[in-house]
Amino acid sequence: MISPDPVLAVKSADDLYAEVYDDYRRYVNPPLARVMKVSGSPVEVRAEGATIYDQKGKAYLDFAGGYGVFTLGHRHPKVVAAVKAQLDLMALSGKTMFNPVLGRASRKLAERAPGDLEISFFCNSGAEAVEGAIKLARAATKRHKVVATHNAFHGKTLGALSASGREYFRDQYRPLLAGIEHVPYGDSSVLKEALSDAAAFVVEPVQGEGGVIVPPLGYLRAVRDACDASGALFIADEVQTGLGRLGMWFGCDRDGVVPDVMTLAKGLSGGVMPVGAYIARAGCWNAAYAQAPLMHTSTFGGSEIACAAVIAALEVLEEEDLVRNARERGAQLLAGARALATEYPALIADARGLGLLVGVELTNEGYGGSIIPEMLKMGVTAAWTLNLQRVIRLEPPLIVTAEEVERALAALRAGLATAYAKLGSL
């Protein structure tokens, strides 16, 4: 049972909403505050499992899932307990002594990661992990050029943004990081020429923010071969696709390949602590940093409480067999979404995905403005993808049940019916 929120003990739901909206409008993000208010967004006050509760106590099935953060749902008890226990000992690393929890988390990750990926650098976000991976590649290869893909999303810090592939986010920040080139995603025919003098090729096993774009089988195998031939490092950005999200431990497992560097974040702590990491082959790491171990560091990266969460989260993924659940519930969700595409062909152009990363592509971007708010009224959260906003992303926790999947599909059906009624009235 969830204990009452202390804020609500002294404030009414309406007063809390007014306070939060005013704070956002004045101090956080004024235009976003207006958009959220118009869309009917409530105030989140507590969460547990796959459910978020608003200021009025209404429950919402979380099918936005923090864009992939809440792999274990909200506040998984084992992860919370591990963080609380560590907090009683030491929260942040002093950095001048060995950190045993960082060592254990790194070893645990190496034991689970594909192939001979072995040395981890812990940071605080996916964008930081991508930044670190790009730096490692340039230092290890002594080359400058980095190749990424059109429509990619790797983060919004300057280096990660330079590798991202949507101009909307990039244009006003030019000049970006020099030496970044982009090629079509999923097209192996362009790799040989593009990678001939590159330090690295950074690629998502499935483009999440790009609209849940699944490449052809064998694409990552071709990437691996092209990198081997050219000497470029293969950086797999698994920030959103890793750790069971696609119904396999890592997205690169689909083609049975091992990258040189893999970036992780989002679900790495099971949705309890902000944490990111890259993990690299020892040869790559040593080529970059064997003579300069402090060349790339992070003040807060690898903190004791974050690493305690990582260890517990990896154990939960194994103990609760959540990779298998993601595969089975993902098949159910995708089948349901495709059935709705058949039912509403005027609204849905495609439904696609792997595991519990499913994208419903609408025939018109504007329809999402009716569908997502209607789903929210039905008690289910959803979100569009950043680079292709006509795609509704369904990305629930890996603990989701069959009954919860059906509830989400029912809410999506209601949203489609609302949008179709508006379409018919035009």
Long-range contacts (C-beta under 8 A, 24 or more apart in sequence): 2-46, 2-48, 2-53, 5-45, 5-46, 7-45, 8-45, 8-55, 13-55, 13-56, 13-57, 16-43, 16-45, 16-55, 17-42, 17-43, 17-55, 39-369, 39-372, 39-373, 39-376, 40-373, 40-376, 40-377, 41-376, 47-74, 47-75, 48-73, 48-74, 48-75, 49-73, 49-74, 49-397, 49-399, 50-74, 50-396, 50-397, 50-399, 50-400, 50-401, 50-404, 52-381, 58-379, 59-379, 60-376, 60-379, 60-380, 60-381, 61-379, 61-380, 61-381, 61-396, 61-404, 61-407, 61-408, 61-411, 62-381, 62-396, 62-397, 63-375, 63-380, 63-381, 63-382, 63-394, 63-395, 63-396, 63-408, 64-381, 64-382, 64-383, 64-393, 64-395, 65-395, 65-396, 65-397, 66-266, 66-271, 67-208, 67-240, 67-266, 67-383, 67-393, 67-395, 68-208, 68-239, 68-240, 68-245, 68-266, 68-267, 68-357, 68-395, 69-266, 69-267, 69-271, 70-267, 70-270, 70-271, 70-397, 71-243, 71-244, 71-245, 71-266, 71-267, 71-270, 71-271, 71-313, 71-317, 71-322, 71-397, 71-398, 72-267, 72-270, 72-271, 72-313, 72-316, 72-317, 72-322, 72-397, 72-398, 72-399, 73-271, 73-397, 73-399, 74-271, 74-397, 75-271, 75-272, 76-270, 76-271, 76-272, 76-312, 76-313, 76-316, 76-399, 78-312, 78-315, 78-316, 79-269, 79-270, 79-271, 79-272, 79-309, 79-312, 79-313, 79-316, 80-272, 81-312, 82-308, 82-309, 82-311, 82-312, 83-272, 83-273, 83-305, 83-308, 83-309, 83-312, 85-308, 86-304, 86-305, 86-308, 87-305, 89-304, 90-304, 91-303, 91-304, 91-305, 92-300, 92-303, 92-304, 92-305, 93-302, 93-303, 93-304, 95-299, 99-302, 99-304, 99-307, 101-304, 101-307, 101-308, 101-311, 102-302, 102-304, 102-307, 104-307, 104-311, 105-302, 105-307, 105-308, 105-310, 105-311, 108-310, 108-311, 108-314, 109-264, 109-277, 109-279, 109-310, 109-314, 110-279, 112-249, 112-314, 113-250, 113-262, 113-279, 114-249, 114-250, 114-252, 114-253, 114-257, 114-258, 114-259, 114-262, 115-258, 115-281, 116-258, 116-281, 116-282, 117-258, 117-259, 117-261, 117-262, 117-279, 117-280, 117-281, 118-279, 118-280, 118-281, 118-282, 118-285, 119-279, 119-280, 119-281, 119-282, 119-285, 120-277, 120-278, 120-279, 120-280, 121-277, 121-278, 121-279, 121-280, 121-296, 121-298, 121-301, 122-275, 122-276, 122-277, 122-298, 122-301, 122-302, 122-306, 122-307, 122-310, 123-275, 123-276, 123-277, 123-278, 123-298, 123-301, 123-302, 124-274, 124-275, 124-276, 124-298, 124-300, 124-301, 124-306, 125-155, 125-265, 125-274, 125-276, 126-154, 126-155, 126-160, 126-237, 126-239, 126-240, 126-263, 126-264, 126-265, 126-266, 126-276, 127-154, 127-155, 127-156, 127-157, 127-160, 127-276, 128-155, 128-157, 128-265, 128-276, 128-298, 128-301, 129-239, 129-263, 129-264, 129-265, 129-276, 129-277, 129-278, 130-154, 130-155, 130-159, 130-160, 130-163, 130-202, 130-235, 130-237, 130-239, 130-263, 130-278, 131-155, 131-157, 131-159, 131-160, 132-263, 132-278, 132-296, 133-200, 133-202, 133-235, 133-261, 133-263, 133-278, 133-280, 134-159, 134-160, 134-163, 134-200, 134-202, 134-235, 135-159, 135-288, 135-296, 136-233, 136-261, 136-278, 136-280, 136-284, 136-285, 136-288, 136-289, 136-296, 137-199, 137-200, 137-232, 137-233, 137-235, 137-260, 137-261, 137-284, 137-288, 138-199, 138-200, 139-287, 139-288, 139-289, 139-295, 140-199, 140-233, 140-284, 140-285, 140-287, 140-288, 141-199, 141-200, 141-231, 141-232, 141-233, 141-287, 143-197, 143-198, 143-199, 143-231, 143-232, 144-178, 144-179, 144-199, 145-179, 145-180, 145-181, 145-197, 145-198, 145-199, 146-179, 146-180, 146-181, 146-198, 146-199, 146-200, 146-201, 146-202, 147-180, 147-181, 147-182, 147-183, 147-194, 147-195, 147-198, 147-200, 147-201, 147-202, 147-232, 148-180, 148-181, 148-182, 148-183, 148-201, 148-202, 148-203, 149-182, 149-183, 149-184, 149-185, 149-203, 149-204, 149-207, 150-182, 150-183, 150-184, 150-185, 151-185, 151-207, 151-210, 151-211, 151-213, 151-387, 151-388, 152-182, 152-185, 152-202, 152-203, 152-204, 152-207, 152-210, 152-237, 153-204, 153-207, 153-208, 153-209, 153-210, 153-386, 153-387, 154-202, 154-204, 154-237, 154-239, 155-239, 163-202, 165-210, 165-387, 166-210, 166-386, 166-387, 168-387, 169-386, 185-210, 185-213, 185-215, 186-213, 186-215, 186-216, 186-219, 188-218, 188-219, 188-222, 188-223, 188-226, 191-222, 191-223, 191-226, 192-226, 192-229, 192-230, 195-226, 195-227, 195-229, 195-230, 195-232, 196-230, 197-230, 198-230, 198-232, 199-232, 199-233, 200-232, 200-233, 200-234, 200-235, 200-260, 200-261, 201-226, 201-227, 201-232, 201-233, 201-234, 201-235, 202-235, 202-237, 203-234, 203-235, 203-236, 203-237, 204-236, 204-237, 204-238, 204-240, 204-241, 204-251, 205-236, 205-238, 205-241, 205-246, 205-250, 205-251, 205-252, 205-254, 206-240, 206-241, 206-246, 206-251, 206-353, 206-354, 206-357, 207-387, 208-240, 208-241, 208-357, 208-385, 208-393, 209-240, 209-385, 209-386, 209-387, 209-388, 210-385, 210-387, 210-388, 211-359, 211-361, 211-385, 211-387, 211-388, 211-390, 211-391, 212-352, 212-353, 212-357, 212-358, 212-359, 212-385, 212-391, 212-393, 213-352, 214-352, 214-353, 214-354, 217-254, 217-255, 218-255, 219-255, 220-251, 220-252, 220-254, 220-255, 220-257, 221-255, 221-256, 221-257, 223-257, 224-255, 224-257, 224-258, 224-259, 227-260, 233-260, 233-261, 233-284, 234-259, 234-260, 234-261, 235-259, 235-260, 235-261, 235-262, 235-263, 236-261, 236-262, 236-263, 237-263, 238-262, 238-263, 238-264, 239-263, 239-264, 239-265, 239-266, 239-276, 240-266, 240-357, 241-357, 242-267, 243-267, 243-268, 243-313, 243-314, 243-317, 244-317, 244-322, 244-323, 244-326, 244-355, 244-398, 245-326, 245-355, 245-356, 245-357, 245-395, 245-398, 246-326, 246-330, 246-354, 246-355, 246-356, 246-357, 247-323, 247-324, 247-326, 247-327, 247-328, 247-330, 247-331, 247-354, 247-355, 247-356, 248-323, 248-327, 248-355, 249-323, 251-354, 254-354, 260-284, 267-313, 267-398, 268-310, 268-313, 269-306, 269-309, 269-310, 269-313, 270-309, 270-312, 270-313, 270-316, 270-317, 271-397, 272-309, 272-313, 273-305, 273-306, 273-309, 273-310, 274-306, 275-306, 275-307, 275-309, 275-310, 276-301, 277-310, 317-398, 320-399, 322-398, 322-399, 323-398, 325-398, 325-399, 325-400, 326-355, 326-356, 326-398, 327-355, 329-356, 329-396, 329-398, 329-400, 329-401, 329-402, 329-405, 330-354, 330-355, 330-356, 330-357, 330-358, 332-402, 332-405, 333-358, 333-394, 333-396, 333-405, 333-408, 333-409, 334-358, 336-405, 336-406, 336-409, 337-394, 337-409, 337-412, 340-409, 340-412, 340-413, 340-416, 343-413, 343-416, 344-416, 344-420, 346-420, 346-423, 347-416, 347-419, 347-420, 347-423, 348-416, 349-390, 353-394, 356-394, 356-395, 356-396, 356-397, 356-398, 356-400, 357-393, 357-395, 358-393, 358-394, 358-395, 359-385, 359-391, 359-392, 359-393, 359-394, 360-391, 360-392, 360-394, 360-412, 361-388, 361-390, 361-391, 362-390, 362-391, 362-392, 363-390, 364-390, 365-389, 365-390, 367-419, 367-423, 368-392, 370-415, 370-418, 370-419, 370-422, 371-412, 371-415, 371-416, 371-418, 371-419, 372-415, 373-415, 374-411, 374-414, 374-415, 374-418, 374-419, 375-408, 375-411, 375-412, 375-414, 375-415, 378-410, 378-411, 378-414, 378-415, 379-407, 379-411, 380-407, 380-408, 380-411, 380-412, 382-408, 382-412
